[in-house]
């Protein structure tokens, strides 16, 4: 399990933005446009790191993303976020980003591959 994606999550709470960030392991199944994985807090995440959240989603052919985020904690409800996947190829490699929201929570994923 390679945590080679970075993520942030910002949640609106009483008019203020609470922000957390870390690394993610993301697995994609090209044949079905399905993505899934886990998120951990902070840098240097490994297979033994505590899981902050899990996600599973689908990317449409026009790059629209629907993703369900869930926690292992029983008192934290799952929620869905929506957005678009962006990819940019340059001489430095390929960058992929997702920016997803449900209106009060914003989640971003980013990955750069050389």
MOWORA-V482319 format. One record per residue. N is the residue number from 1. RES is the residue in three letters. D_LAST is the distance of its C-alpha to the last C-alpha in whole Angstrom. Layout:
N,RES,D_LAST
N,RES,D_LAST
//
This chain:
1,UNK,19
2,UNK,15
3,UNK,16
4,UNK,12
5,UNK,13
6,UNK,16
7,UNK,19
8,UNK,22
9,UNK,25
10,UNK,28
11,UNK,32
12,UNK,35
13,UNK,38
14,UNK,41
15,UNK,39
16,UNK,37
17,UNK,33
18,UNK,32
19,UNK,28
20,UNK,27
21,UNK,23
22,UNK,21
23,UNK,18
24,UNK,18
25,UNK,17
26,UNK,17
27,UNK,18
28,UNK,18
29,UNK,20
30,UNK,20
31,UNK,23
32,UNK,25
33,UNK,22
34,UNK,23
35,UNK,21
36,UNK,22
37,UNK,21
38,UNK,23
39,UNK,22
40,UNK,23
41,UNK,24
42,UNK,23
43,UNK,20
44,UNK,20
45,UNK,21
46,UNK,21
47,UNK,23
48,UNK,26
49,UNK,26
50,UNK,28
51,UNK,27
52,UNK,27
53,UNK,27
54,UNK,26
55,UNK,25
56,UNK,25
57,UNK,25
58,UNK,25
59,UNK,23
60,UNK,25
61,UNK,24
62,UNK,24
63,UNK,21
64,UNK,24
65,UNK,24
66,UNK,27
67,UNK,26
68,UNK,29
69,UNK,28
70,UNK,31
71,UNK,32
72,UNK,33
73,UNK,36
74,UNK,39
75,UNK,40
76,UNK,37
77,UNK,37
78,UNK,34
79,UNK,33
80,UNK,31
81,UNK,28
82,UNK,27
83,UNK,25
84,UNK,22
85,UNK,18
86,UNK,16
87,UNK,13
88,UNK,12
89,UNK,10
90,UNK,9
91,UNK,9
92,UNK,6
93,UNK,4
94,UNK,6
95,UNK,9
96,UNK,12
97,UNK,15
98,UNK,18
99,UNK,21
100,UNK,24
101,UNK,28
102,UNK,32
103,UNK,33
104,UNK,34
105,UNK,30
106,UNK,27
107,UNK,24
108,UNK,20
109,UNK,17
110,UNK,14
111,UNK,10
112,UNK,7
113,UNK,4
114,UNK,0
//
